[in-house]
């Protein structure tokens, strides 16, 4: 089922793009494939980014609720759910996007692994109508027409770490993927000048100053923006270069999409602020009642 519903559709979409793209460059096909996937996932990604942004903006209010409830967990949970319902967000809104992206990543990994180990056998996954496209006919007739490289320079079937040794072009792709992942995380991080690091919080704990749980969670989140890019680099350098290229391309497109969503959120908030500042049509504008200095003089009898 995984091969039929995940691997085969992914392989055929990649093969279709490879067949129609000018020059039939495999690396450019992976980049185009990434853009197509990000466009198809755009409704889910936009909802995830919007909810992530709102959740971060709600942190001051969440902190107030936790301070007010003073450890009363049932009351705290009730107030938090009321807050989430009022703002129209779900704390688990990003899980759906994760469930969609993981099969795509695994399917692409399986596709690339099979292409590296048995290119001729992989052609058995081609749909009939995809195989009838001109260039795919030539590839099926002679597998040597399949060039699995980026611009004829980077071999995308090799990994950065592995046999026959370190392959620096893929290491560069992996580093680019990690760097773009860092900028993605940083773009969503709220800017707090007085925010303390986790080390400072733990140090104050040893001195008897109890830290707020929300502040600890925020400090852990700020530390994760360095941890996840590092894990991305290690992962991307350990798999075929096409996956590293897919990850880097996805992060680059993700930066553009995040910027679009964040800009839209800011414009929406400004529009709401302007609307609330203007007097409504049903309410007359307030006028200042000034005393009339020019009063008529009393007539003499």
DRENRO-449669 format. One record per residue (C-alpha): residue in three letters; x, y, z. Coordinates in Angstrom, 1 decimal, always signed. Example, Ala and Ser with C-alpha at 12.3 -4.5 7.8 and 13.67 -1.06 7.14 Angstrom:
REM residues 2
residuo; px; py; pz
ALA; +12.3; -4.5; +7.8;
SER; +13.7; -1.1; +7.1;
END
This chain:
REM residues 301
residuo; px; py; pz
UNK; +0.0; +0.0; +0.0;
UNK; +2.8; +2.4; +0.8;
UNK; +4.4; +1.8; -2.6;
UNK; +1.1; +2.0; -4.5;
UNK; -0.3; +5.1; -2.8;
UNK; +2.9; +7.0; -1.8;
UNK; +6.0; +5.9; -3.7;
UNK; +4.5; +5.4; -7.1;
UNK; +2.6; +8.7; -7.3;
UNK; +5.7; +10.6; -6.1;
UNK; +7.9; +8.8; -8.6;
UNK; +5.6; +9.6; -11.5;
UNK; +5.1; +13.2; -10.5;
UNK; +8.9; +13.5; -10.4;
UNK; +9.3; +11.6; -13.7;
UNK; +6.6; +13.8; -15.3;
UNK; +8.4; +17.0; -14.3;
UNK; +11.8; +15.5; -15.4;
UNK; +10.3; +14.6; -18.8;
UNK; +8.9; +18.0; -19.6;
UNK; +11.4; +20.4; -18.0;
UNK; +13.8; +22.0; -20.5;
UNK; +17.2; +20.2; -20.5;
UNK; +15.8; +17.3; -18.5;
UNK; +17.9; +18.2; -15.5;
UNK; +17.2; +15.9; -12.5;
UNK; +18.2; +18.5; -9.9;
UNK; +15.9; +21.2; -11.4;
UNK; +13.2; +18.6; -11.5;
UNK; +13.5; +18.1; -7.7;
UNK; +13.3; +21.8; -7.2;
UNK; +10.2; +22.1; -9.3;
UNK; +8.8; +19.0; -7.6;
UNK; +9.3; +20.8; -4.2;
UNK; +7.5; +23.9; -5.4;
UNK; +4.6; +21.9; -6.7;
UNK; +4.3; +20.0; -3.3;
UNK; +4.5; +23.3; -1.4;
UNK; +1.7; +24.8; -3.6;
UNK; -0.5; +21.7; -3.1;
UNK; +0.0; +21.9; +0.7;
UNK; -0.4; +25.7; +0.8;
UNK; -3.9; +25.7; +2.4;
UNK; -2.7; +23.5; +5.3;
UNK; +0.6; +25.3; +5.6;
UNK; -1.1; +28.7; +5.7;
UNK; -3.4; +27.6; +8.5;
UNK; -0.5; +26.1; +10.4;
UNK; +1.6; +29.3; +10.1;
UNK; -1.3; +31.5; +11.0;
UNK; -2.1; +29.4; +14.1;
UNK; +1.6; +29.3; +15.1;
UNK; +1.8; +33.1; +14.8;
UNK; -1.4; +33.5; +16.9;
UNK; -0.2; +31.1; +19.6;
UNK; +3.1; +33.0; +20.0;
UNK; +1.1; +36.3; +20.3;
UNK; -1.0; +34.7; +23.0;
UNK; +1.9; +34.0; +25.3;
UNK; +1.5; +37.1; +27.5;
UNK; -2.2; +36.3; +28.0;
UNK; -1.4; +32.6; +28.7;
UNK; +1.2; +33.8; +31.3;
UNK; -1.5; +36.0; +33.0;
UNK; -3.9; +33.0; +33.1;
UNK; -1.3; +30.8; +34.8;
UNK; -0.4; +33.5; +37.3;
UNK; -4.1; +34.0; +38.1;
UNK; -4.9; +30.3; +38.6;
UNK; -1.8; +29.7; +40.8;
UNK; -1.4; +26.0; +40.0;
UNK; -5.1; +25.2; +39.7;
UNK; -4.7; +22.9; +36.7;
UNK; -8.4; +22.3; +35.9;
UNK; -9.2; +26.0; +36.1;
UNK; -6.1; +26.8; +34.0;
UNK; -7.0; +24.3; +31.3;
UNK; -10.6; +25.7; +31.2;
UNK; -9.4; +29.3; +30.8;
UNK; -6.9; +28.3; +28.2;
UNK; -9.5; +26.5; +26.1;
UNK; -11.8; +29.5; +26.4;
UNK; -8.9; +31.7; +25.2;
UNK; -8.1; +29.4; +22.2;
UNK; -11.8; +29.2; +21.3;
UNK; -12.2; +32.9; +21.4;
UNK; -9.2; +33.5; +19.1;
UNK; -10.1; +30.6; +16.8;
UNK; -6.9; +28.6; +17.2;
UNK; -6.0; +25.0; +18.0;
UNK; -2.9; +24.1; +20.0;
UNK; -2.6; +21.0; +17.8;
UNK; -3.3; +22.6; +14.5;
UNK; +0.2; +21.9; +13.0;
UNK; +0.0; +18.1; +13.5;
UNK; -2.1; +17.6; +10.3;
UNK; +0.6; +19.2; +8.2;
UNK; +3.3; +17.0; +9.8;
UNK; +1.3; +13.9; +9.1;
UNK; +1.1; +14.9; +5.4;
UNK; +4.8; +15.9; +5.0;
UNK; +6.3; +12.8; +6.6;
UNK; +4.9; +10.3; +4.0;
UNK; +6.1; +12.6; +1.2;
UNK; +9.6; +12.7; +2.7;
UNK; +9.6; +8.9; +3.2;
UNK; +8.2; +8.3; -0.3;
UNK; +10.8; +10.5; -1.9;
UNK; +13.6; +8.8; +0.1;
UNK; +12.4; +5.4; -1.1;
UNK; +12.2; +6.6; -4.7;
UNK; +15.7; +8.0; -4.7;
UNK; +17.1; +4.9; -2.9;
UNK; +15.6; +2.7; -5.6;
UNK; +16.9; +5.0; -8.4;
UNK; +20.4; +4.8; -7.0;
UNK; +20.3; +1.0; -6.5;
UNK; +18.3; -0.2; -9.4;
UNK; +17.4; +2.5; -12.0;
UNK; +16.2; +0.0; -14.6;
UNK; +13.9; -1.8; -12.1;
UNK; +12.5; +1.5; -10.9;
UNK; +11.1; +2.2; -14.3;
UNK; +8.5; -0.5; -13.6;
UNK; +6.8; +2.1; -11.4;
UNK; +6.1; +4.4; -14.3;
UNK; +2.4; +4.9; -15.2;
UNK; +1.6; +4.2; -18.8;
UNK; +0.6; +7.7; -19.8;
UNK; +3.8; +9.1; -18.2;
UNK; +5.9; +6.5; -20.1;
UNK; +4.5; +7.7; -23.4;
UNK; +6.0; +11.2; -23.0;
UNK; +8.8; +11.6; -25.5;
UNK; +11.8; +11.8; -23.2;
UNK; +10.6; +9.0; -20.9;
UNK; +10.4; +6.7; -24.0;
UNK; +14.1; +7.4; -24.5;
UNK; +14.9; +6.8; -20.9;
UNK; +13.1; +3.5; -20.9;
UNK; +14.8; +2.5; -24.1;
UNK; +18.3; +3.3; -22.7;
UNK; +18.6; +3.9; -19.0;
UNK; +21.9; +5.8; -19.6;
UNK; +19.8; +8.8; -20.7;
UNK; +18.8; +9.2; -17.0;
UNK; +21.3; +11.8; -15.6;
UNK; +20.7; +12.0; -11.8;
UNK; +22.6; +15.2; -11.2;
UNK; +22.1; +18.9; -10.6;
UNK; +23.3; +20.9; -13.6;
UNK; +25.6; +18.0; -14.5;
UNK; +27.8; +18.8; -11.5;
UNK; +26.3; +17.4; -8.3;
UNK; +25.5; +13.7; -8.1;
UNK; +22.2; +13.6; -6.3;
UNK; +22.3; +9.9; -5.6;
UNK; +25.3; +10.3; -3.3;
UNK; +25.2; +11.3; +0.4;
UNK; +27.5; +13.8; +2.1;
UNK; +28.7; +11.2; +4.7;
UNK; +29.3; +7.7; +3.4;
UNK; +31.1; +5.6; +0.8;
UNK; +33.4; +6.3; -1.0;
UNK; +34.0; +9.3; +1.4;
UNK; +32.9; +12.8; +2.2;
UNK; +31.1; +14.4; -0.8;
UNK; +31.3; +18.1; -0.3;
UNK; +28.7; +19.3; -2.8;
UNK; +26.0; +17.5; -0.8;
UNK; +27.6; +18.8; +2.5;
UNK; +27.0; +22.3; +1.1;
UNK; +23.4; +21.5; +0.2;
UNK; +22.9; +20.1; +3.7;
UNK; +24.4; +23.3; +5.3;
UNK; +22.2; +25.4; +3.1;
UNK; +19.1; +23.4; +4.3;
UNK; +20.1; +23.8; +7.9;
UNK; +20.7; +27.6; +7.5;
UNK; +17.4; +28.1; +5.8;
UNK; +15.7; +26.1; +8.5;
UNK; +17.2; +28.4; +11.1;
UNK; +15.9; +31.5; +9.3;
UNK; +12.4; +29.9; +9.1;
UNK; +12.4; +29.3; +12.9;
UNK; +13.7; +32.8; +13.6;
UNK; +11.1; +34.4; +11.4;
UNK; +8.3; +32.9; +13.6;
UNK; +10.0; +33.7; +17.0;
UNK; +8.6; +36.7; +18.9;
UNK; +11.1; +39.4; +19.6;
UNK; +11.6; +39.9; +23.3;
UNK; +14.5; +42.2; +24.4;
UNK; +14.2; +41.2; +28.1;
UNK; +13.9; +37.4; +27.5;
UNK; +16.1; +35.3; +29.6;
UNK; +18.0; +32.2; +28.4;
UNK; +17.3; +28.8; +29.9;
UNK; +20.7; +28.9; +31.7;
UNK; +19.8; +32.2; +33.4;
UNK; +16.4; +30.8; +34.4;
UNK; +17.9; +27.7; +36.0;
UNK; +20.5; +29.9; +37.8;
UNK; +17.8; +32.0; +39.3;
UNK; +16.0; +28.8; +40.4;
UNK; +19.1; +27.7; +42.4;
UNK; +19.0; +31.1; +44.1;
UNK; +15.4; +30.5; +45.3;
UNK; +13.6; +32.5; +42.6;
UNK; +10.8; +30.3; +41.1;
UNK; +10.5; +30.8; +37.3;
UNK; +7.2; +30.8; +35.4;
UNK; +6.5; +27.7; +33.3;
UNK; +5.6; +29.9; +30.3;
UNK; +9.0; +31.6; +30.5;
UNK; +10.8; +28.2; +30.6;
UNK; +8.8; +27.0; +27.6;
UNK; +9.7; +30.2; +25.6;
UNK; +13.4; +29.7; +26.5;
UNK; +13.3; +26.1; +25.4;
UNK; +11.7; +27.2; +22.1;
UNK; +14.4; +29.8; +21.5;
UNK; +17.0; +27.1; +22.1;
UNK; +15.3; +24.7; +19.6;
UNK; +15.8; +27.2; +16.8;
UNK; +19.5; +26.2; +16.9;
UNK; +18.9; +22.5; +17.6;
UNK; +16.5; +21.8; +14.7;
UNK; +18.8; +23.3; +12.0;
UNK; +21.7; +21.2; +13.4;
UNK; +19.6; +18.1; +13.2;
UNK; +18.5; +19.1; +9.7;
UNK; +22.1; +19.4; +8.6;
UNK; +23.0; +16.0; +10.0;
UNK; +20.0; +14.3; +8.4;
UNK; +20.4; +16.0; +5.0;
UNK; +24.1; +15.2; +4.9;
UNK; +23.4; +11.5; +5.6;
UNK; +20.8; +10.8; +2.8;
UNK; +21.0; +11.1; -1.0;
UNK; +21.7; +14.6; -2.2;
UNK; +18.3; +14.9; -3.9;
UNK; +16.7; +14.8; -0.4;
UNK; +19.1; +17.5; +0.8;
UNK; +18.1; +19.6; -2.3;
UNK; +14.4; +18.9; -1.6;
UNK; +14.9; +20.1; +2.0;
UNK; +16.8; +23.2; +1.1;
UNK; +14.3; +24.1; -1.7;
UNK; +11.4; +23.5; +0.6;
UNK; +12.9; +25.8; +3.3;
UNK; +13.5; +28.5; +0.7;
UNK; +9.9; +28.4; -0.5;
UNK; +8.7; +28.1; +3.1;
UNK; +10.5; +31.4; +3.9;
UNK; +8.6; +33.2; +1.1;
UNK; +5.3; +31.6; +2.2;
UNK; +5.8; +32.5; +5.8;
UNK; +6.6; +36.1; +4.9;
UNK; +3.4; +36.3; +2.9;
UNK; +1.3; +34.9; +5.8;
UNK; +3.0; +37.1; +8.4;
UNK; +2.6; +40.2; +6.2;
UNK; -1.1; +39.4; +5.8;
UNK; -1.6; +38.9; +9.5;
UNK; +0.0; +42.3; +10.2;
UNK; -2.2; +44.1; +7.6;
UNK; -5.3; +42.4; +9.0;
UNK; -4.4; +43.5; +12.5;
UNK; -3.8; +47.1; +11.4;
UNK; -7.1; +47.1; +9.5;
UNK; -8.9; +46.0; +12.6;
UNK; -7.2; +48.6; +14.7;
UNK; -8.1; +51.4; +12.2;
UNK; -11.7; +50.1; +12.1;
UNK; -12.0; +50.1; +15.9;
UNK; -10.6; +53.6; +16.1;
UNK; -13.2; +55.1; +13.8;
UNK; -16.6; +56.1; +15.2;
UNK; -19.4; +53.9; +13.9;
UNK; -22.1; +55.3; +11.5;
UNK; -24.9; +54.7; +14.0;
UNK; -23.1; +56.7; +16.8;
UNK; -22.8; +60.4; +16.3;
UNK; -19.4; +61.9; +16.7;
UNK; -18.9; +63.6; +20.1;
UNK; -18.8; +67.4; +19.9;
UNK; -17.4; +69.5; +22.6;
UNK; -20.0; +71.8; +24.2;
UNK; -18.3; +75.2; +24.6;
UNK; -20.1; +78.0; +26.4;
UNK; -21.4; +80.8; +24.3;
UNK; -19.4; +83.8; +25.1;
UNK; -21.5; +86.2; +23.1;
UNK; -24.7; +86.3; +25.2;
UNK; -27.3; +88.8; +24.5;
UNK; -27.4; +91.9; +26.8;
UNK; -30.4; +92.4; +29.1;
UNK; -32.6; +95.3; +28.0;
UNK; -33.0; +98.2; +30.4;
UNK; -36.5; +98.9; +31.6;
END
